């Protein structure tokens, strides 16, 4: 009877250890998967934003290429659908979600009226108040100098830094995924 009880206790300890190992394995797998999905979403989003910002140009109505420049939003004109007309594009933070609104010109002469097409891009943004999503630099930016001071003098903007912090579960590891890139506005270059 004693041997049976000792064997049962050993079996229980081994079963508990195997169960705990399996639970940890699945938990770490889910954490890793969430981190990789957040990183993939952020990188894909930044790639799209860079392509659109790089081609920012004078609007179809003749307005300056950038119409809004803040730390959590940017608005510009770009032909994002290849139809020859410049769309009004705006990226902005709404709560913890990064949103995009697009308004196409209509009429003759063209105007940007009507409701924009708003789309959700990525949630779980964790930039907070300490890290700007958008930072703006002038033609004198040398890689080490700071961004333009707020409020942004829009005609001075020549380069935009985009920094995204995404965390699907802020109460668990790992730390937020960070994706940063810089984009030079080709049609505003004045240092050729």
GUTITOR-630826 format. One record per residue: residue number from 0; y, x, z of N, C-alpha, C in turn; residue in three letters. Coordinates in steps of 0.05 Angstrom, whole numbers. Example, Ala and Ser with C-alpha at 12.3 -4.5 7.8 and 13.67 -1.06 7.14 Angstrom:
BEGIN
{0,{-114,264,156},{-90,246,156},{-66,264,156},ALA}
{1,{-45,257,142},{-21,273,143},{1,258,157},SER}
END
This chain:
BEGIN
{0,{-24,17,0},{0,0,0},{25,17,0},UNK}
{1,{25,39,15},{48,57,16},{53,70,-11},UNK}
{2,{31,79,-24},{34,91,-50},{45,71,-70},UNK}
{3,{36,46,-68},{46,25,-86},{76,20,-82},UNK}
{4,{85,19,-57},{114,16,-51},{130,39,-61},UNK}
{5,{120,64,-57},{134,88,-66},{136,87,-96},UNK}
{6,{114,81,-109},{114,79,-139},{133,58,-149},UNK}
{7,{134,35,-135},{152,13,-143},{181,22,-139},UNK}
{8,{187,37,-117},{214,47,-112},{222,67,-134},UNK}
{9,{204,84,-141},{210,104,-162},{215,90,-189},UNK}
{10,{198,70,-195},{201,55,-220},{228,40,-220},UNK}
{11,{236,29,-197},{262,15,-195},{285,35,-199},UNK}
{12,{283,59,-188},{304,79,-191},{306,88,-220},UNK}
{13,{283,93,-233},{283,101,-261},{294,79,-279},UNK}
{14,{286,54,-273},{296,31,-289},{326,28,-285},UNK}
{15,{336,32,-261},{365,30,-256},{380,52,-271},UNK}
{16,{369,76,-271},{382,98,-285},{382,93,-315},UNK}
{17,{360,83,-326},{359,77,-355},{378,55,-362},UNK}
{18,{379,34,-345},{398,12,-350},{427,22,-349},UNK}
{19,{434,38,-329},{461,48,-327},{468,66,-351},UNK}
{20,{449,82,-360},{454,100,-383},{459,82,-408},UNK}
{21,{443,62,-412},{447,44,-435},{473,29,-434},UNK}
{22,{480,19,-410},{506,5,-407},{529,24,-414},UNK}
{23,{529,49,-403},{550,68,-409},{551,75,-438},UNK}
{24,{527,78,-451},{526,84,-479},{540,63,-496},UNK}
{25,{533,37,-490},{546,15,-505},{575,13,-499},UNK}
{26,{583,18,-475},{611,17,-467},{627,38,-482},UNK}
{27,{617,63,-481},{631,85,-495},{632,80,-525},UNK}
{28,{611,68,-536},{610,62,-565},{632,42,-572},UNK}
{29,{635,21,-555},{656,1,-560},{684,13,-558},UNK}
{30,{688,31,-538},{714,44,-535},{720,61,-559},UNK}
{31,{701,77,-568},{705,94,-591},{710,78,-616},UNK}
{32,{695,57,-620},{698,40,-643},{727,27,-644},UNK}
{33,{736,17,-621},{763,6,-619},{784,27,-626},UNK}
{34,{781,51,-615},{800,73,-621},{800,80,-651},UNK}
{35,{777,81,-663},{776,88,-692},{787,66,-709},UNK}
{36,{782,41,-702},{793,18,-717},{824,18,-715},UNK}
{37,{834,23,-691},{863,24,-687},{875,47,-703},UNK}
{38,{862,70,-703},{872,93,-719},{871,87,-749},UNK}
{39,{850,75,-758},{848,69,-786},{869,48,-795},UNK}
{40,{873,27,-779},{894,7,-785},{921,20,-785},UNK}
{41,{928,37,-766},{954,49,-765},{958,68,-788},UNK}
{42,{939,83,-796},{942,102,-819},{945,87,-845},UNK}
{43,{930,65,-849},{933,50,-873},{961,37,-874},UNK}
{44,{970,27,-852},{997,15,-851},{1018,35,-857},UNK}
{45,{1016,58,-845},{1037,79,-850},{1037,88,-879},UNK}
{46,{1013,90,-891},{1012,97,-919},{1027,78,-937},UNK}
{47,{1023,52,-931},{1038,31,-946},{1068,33,-941},UNK}
{48,{1075,36,-916},{1104,37,-909},{1117,61,-923},UNK}
{49,{1104,84,-923},{1115,108,-936},{1119,103,-966},UNK}
{50,{1099,92,-979},{1102,87,-1008},{1125,68,-1014},UNK}
{51,{1129,47,-998},{1151,29,-1003},{1178,41,-996},UNK}
{52,{1179,55,-974},{1205,67,-966},{1213,89,-985},UNK}
{53,{1194,104,-995},{1200,127,-1013},{1215,117,-1038},UNK}
{54,{1209,93,-1046},{1221,82,-1071},{1244,63,-1066},UNK}
{55,{1255,63,-1041},{1278,46,-1035},{1301,52,-1054},UNK}
{56,{1313,31,-1065},{1335,35,-1084},{1354,12,-1083},UNK}
{57,{1375,14,-1098},{1396,-7,-1098},{1383,-34,-1105},UNK}
{58,{1391,-55,-1090},{1379,-81,-1094},{1385,-93,-1121},UNK}
{59,{1372,-115,-1127},{1377,-129,-1153},{1404,-141,-1153},UNK}
{60,{1417,-144,-1130},{1445,-155,-1128},{1465,-132,-1127},UNK}
{61,{1457,-107,-1126},{1475,-85,-1125},{1480,-75,-1097},UNK}
{62,{1466,-85,-1076},{1470,-77,-1049},{1458,-50,-1044},UNK}
{63,{1468,-36,-1023},{1458,-10,-1015},{1429,-11,-1009},UNK}
{64,{1413,10,-1014},{1384,9,-1011},{1374,2,-983},UNK}
{65,{1389,9,-962},{1380,3,-935},{1400,-17,-924},UNK}
{66,{1390,-39,-913},{1408,-59,-901},{1405,-61,-871},UNK}
{67,{1385,-49,-860},{1381,-50,-831},{1367,-25,-821},UNK}
{68,{1377,-13,-800},{1366,11,-789},{1368,10,-758},UNK}
{69,{1346,5,-745},{1345,5,-716},{1319,19,-707},UNK}
{70,{1316,23,-681},{1292,37,-671},{1266,21,-674},UNK}
{71,{1268,-5,-675},{1244,-21,-678},{1243,-38,-703},UNK}
{72,{1262,-33,-722},{1262,-47,-747},{1276,-31,-769},UNK}
{73,{1268,-37,-793},{1281,-25,-816},{1281,-45,-839},UNK}
{74,{1302,-47,-854},{1304,-65,-876},{1314,-49,-900},UNK}
{75,{1302,-54,-924},{1309,-39,-948},{1301,-55,-972},UNK}
{76,{1310,-46,-995},{1303,-58,-1021},{1285,-40,-1036},UNK}
{77,{1263,-51,-1047},{1244,-35,-1063},{1228,-53,-1080},UNK}
{78,{1220,-44,-1104},{1203,-59,-1122},{1174,-55,-1114},UNK}
{79,{1165,-70,-1094},{1138,-66,-1083},{1116,-79,-1099},UNK}
{80,{1124,-98,-1117},{1103,-111,-1133},{1104,-103,-1162},UNK}
{81,{1121,-85,-1170},{1122,-75,-1197},{1132,-94,-1218},UNK}
{82,{1148,-114,-1210},{1158,-133,-1230},{1186,-127,-1240},UNK}
{83,{1197,-104,-1232},{1223,-96,-1242},{1246,-106,-1225},UNK}
{84,{1241,-124,-1206},{1261,-134,-1188},{1256,-122,-1160},UNK}
{85,{1278,-115,-1146},{1276,-103,-1120},{1273,-125,-1099},UNK}
{86,{1251,-124,-1083},{1247,-143,-1062},{1262,-133,-1037},UNK}
{87,{1270,-152,-1020},{1281,-146,-994},{1258,-144,-974},UNK}
{88,{1254,-119,-964},{1231,-114,-947},{1241,-107,-919},UNK}
{89,{1229,-118,-899},{1237,-113,-871},{1212,-110,-854},UNK}
{90,{1210,-87,-840},{1189,-82,-820},{1202,-85,-793},UNK}
{91,{1189,-99,-775},{1202,-103,-748},{1180,-109,-727},UNK}
{92,{1187,-102,-703},{1170,-107,-680},{1176,-135,-668},UNK}
{93,{1155,-151,-665},{1158,-177,-653},{1137,-178,-630},UNK}
{94,{1147,-175,-606},{1129,-173,-583},{1114,-147,-585},UNK}
{95,{1088,-148,-586},{1071,-124,-590},{1060,-122,-618},UNK}
{96,{1070,-138,-637},{1060,-139,-664},{1081,-127,-683},UNK}
{97,{1072,-112,-702},{1089,-102,-723},{1087,-122,-747},UNK}
{98,{1109,-132,-755},{1110,-152,-776},{1124,-142,-801},UNK}
{99,{1120,-155,-823},{1133,-149,-848},{1143,-174,-861},UNK}
{100,{1168,-174,-869},{1178,-197,-884},{1187,-188,-912},UNK}
{101,{1182,-203,-932},{1189,-197,-959},{1203,-221,-971},UNK}
{102,{1226,-216,-984},{1240,-238,-997},{1246,-228,-1026},UNK}
{103,{1238,-243,-1046},{1243,-236,-1073},{1269,-248,-1083},UNK}
{104,{1283,-234,-1101},{1308,-246,-1112},{1302,-269,-1131},UNK}
{105,{1320,-288,-1132},{1316,-310,-1150},{1343,-318,-1161},UNK}
{106,{1343,-332,-1184},{1367,-342,-1196},{1381,-323,-1214},UNK}
{107,{1403,-332,-1226},{1419,-315,-1244},{1448,-321,-1238},UNK}
{108,{1463,-303,-1227},{1455,-276,-1218},{1436,-278,-1194},UNK}
{109,{1420,-257,-1191},{1399,-258,-1170},{1412,-258,-1142},UNK}
{110,{1399,-273,-1124},{1406,-274,-1096},{1381,-273,-1079},UNK}
{111,{1384,-263,-1054},{1361,-263,-1036},{1365,-286,-1016},UNK}
{112,{1356,-309,-1025},{1358,-333,-1009},{1331,-345,-1005},UNK}
{113,{1329,-365,-988},{1303,-377,-983},{1289,-363,-961},UNK}
{114,{1266,-373,-953},{1251,-362,-931},{1235,-338,-940},UNK}
{115,{1234,-317,-924},{1218,-294,-931},{1188,-299,-926},UNK}
{116,{1172,-284,-940},{1143,-285,-935},{1137,-266,-912},UNK}
{117,{1129,-276,-889},{1125,-259,-865},{1095,-255,-862},UNK}
{118,{1088,-230,-856},{1059,-224,-851},{1056,-206,-827},UNK}
{119,{1034,-210,-813},{1026,-194,-790},{1012,-169,-800},UNK}
{120,{1021,-146,-790},{1009,-121,-799},{990,-109,-778},UNK}
{121,{999,-105,-754},{983,-93,-733},{993,-102,-706},UNK}
{122,{975,-107,-688},{982,-115,-661},{977,-93,-642},UNK}
{123,{981,-99,-617},{975,-79,-595},{993,-54,-597},UNK}
{124,{1017,-58,-607},{1036,-35,-608},{1044,-28,-580},UNK}
{125,{1045,-2,-574},{1051,8,-548},{1074,28,-548},UNK}
{126,{1092,26,-567},{1115,45,-568},{1133,42,-544},UNK}
{127,{1137,18,-535},{1154,13,-512},{1183,20,-518},UNK}
{128,{1198,24,-497},{1226,31,-500},{1231,61,-502},UNK}
{129,{1211,77,-495},{1215,106,-495},{1211,119,-522},UNK}
{130,{1194,107,-540},{1188,119,-565},{1196,100,-588},UNK}
{131,{1215,109,-604},{1224,92,-626},{1203,91,-648},UNK}
{132,{1200,68,-660},{1182,66,-683},{1195,80,-707},UNK}
{133,{1221,75,-711},{1236,87,-733},{1258,105,-722},UNK}
{134,{1258,130,-732},{1280,149,-726},{1292,157,-752},UNK}
{135,{1318,161,-752},{1332,166,-777},{1346,193,-776},UNK}
{136,{1346,207,-800},{1357,234,-801},{1375,236,-826},UNK}
{137,{1395,253,-824},{1414,257,-847},{1405,280,-864},UNK}
{138,{1422,287,-883},{1415,309,-902},{1414,336,-889},UNK}
{139,{1425,339,-865},{1425,365,-851},{1400,369,-833},UNK}
{140,{1381,351,-834},{1357,353,-817},{1342,378,-825},UNK}
{141,{1336,395,-805},{1322,420,-811},{1294,422,-798},UNK}
{142,{1285,399,-788},{1258,399,-776},{1260,401,-745},UNK}
{143,{1282,410,-735},{1284,413,-706},{1307,398,-694},UNK}
{144,{1325,389,-710},{1348,374,-700},{1340,345,-693},UNK}
{145,{1355,333,-676},{1349,306,-667},{1357,285,-687},UNK}
{146,{1348,260,-683},{1355,238,-701},{1384,230,-699},UNK}
{147,{1393,214,-717},{1420,203,-717},{1424,186,-692},UNK}
{148,{1448,186,-681},{1453,170,-657},{1456,140,-664},UNK}
{149,{1450,124,-644},{1453,95,-647},{1482,87,-642},UNK}
{150,{1493,67,-655},{1481,53,-678},{1481,71,-702},UNK}
{151,{1461,67,-719},{1457,84,-742},{1478,79,-763},UNK}
{152,{1490,101,-773},{1509,99,-796},{1491,100,-821},UNK}
{153,{1485,77,-832},{1465,74,-853},{1470,91,-877},UNK}
{154,{1494,95,-887},{1497,112,-911},{1490,142,-906},UNK}
{155,{1486,150,-881},{1478,178,-875},{1448,182,-876},UNK}
{156,{1432,161,-876},{1403,163,-874},{1391,174,-900},UNK}
{157,{1376,196,-896},{1362,208,-919},{1332,211,-914},UNK}
{158,{1324,210,-888},{1296,213,-881},{1290,195,-857},UNK}
{159,{1266,183,-857},{1258,165,-836},{1232,175,-824},UNK}
{160,{1231,177,-798},{1206,184,-784},{1194,158,-773},UNK}
{161,{1169,154,-778},{1154,130,-769},{1134,139,-748},UNK}
{162,{1135,128,-724},{1117,135,-702},{1104,109,-692},UNK}
{163,{1078,107,-694},{1064,83,-684},{1045,91,-661},UNK}
{164,{1046,77,-639},{1027,79,-617},{1012,53,-616},UNK}
{165,{986,53,-621},{970,29,-621},{947,33,-600},UNK}
{166,{944,13,-583},{923,13,-563},{912,-15,-560},UNK}
{167,{887,-18,-569},{874,-45,-568},{868,-55,-540},UNK}
{168,{864,-36,-522},{859,-44,-494},{873,-24,-476},UNK}
{169,{898,-30,-467},{913,-11,-451},{902,-5,-423},UNK}
{170,{882,-21,-415},{871,-17,-388},{846,1,-388},UNK}
{171,{838,10,-411},{814,27,-413},{821,52,-430},UNK}
{172,{805,73,-426},{808,96,-443},{799,90,-471},UNK}
{173,{806,104,-491},{823,128,-491},{853,120,-492},UNK}
{174,{870,140,-492},{898,135,-493},{906,123,-520},UNK}
{175,{930,112,-522},{938,100,-548},{935,119,-571},UNK}
{176,{928,108,-594},{927,123,-619},{955,127,-629},UNK}
{177,{962,151,-636},{989,158,-646},{988,167,-675},UNK}
{178,{1004,154,-692},{1006,162,-720},{1036,166,-726},UNK}
{179,{1042,190,-736},{1070,197,-742},{1072,209,-769},UNK}
{180,{1092,201,-784},{1098,213,-810},{1127,211,-816},UNK}
{181,{1136,226,-836},{1164,225,-844},{1165,219,-874},UNK}
{182,{1185,204,-882},{1188,198,-910},{1216,203,-919},UNK}
{183,{1218,217,-941},{1244,223,-953},{1250,200,-973},UNK}
{184,{1274,190,-972},{1282,168,-990},{1291,181,-1016},UNK}
{185,{1274,180,-1036},{1279,194,-1061},{1305,187,-1075},UNK}
{186,{1311,161,-1076},{1335,152,-1091},{1361,157,-1076},UNK}
{187,{1359,168,-1051},{1383,174,-1036},{1387,204,-1033},UNK}
{188,{1371,220,-1045},{1373,249,-1043},{1400,259,-1054},UNK}
{189,{1413,276,-1038},{1438,287,-1048},{1438,318,-1045},UNK}
{190,{1415,329,-1040},{1413,358,-1037},{1396,371,-1059},UNK}
{191,{1398,360,-1083},{1382,370,-1106},{1393,396,-1117},UNK}
END
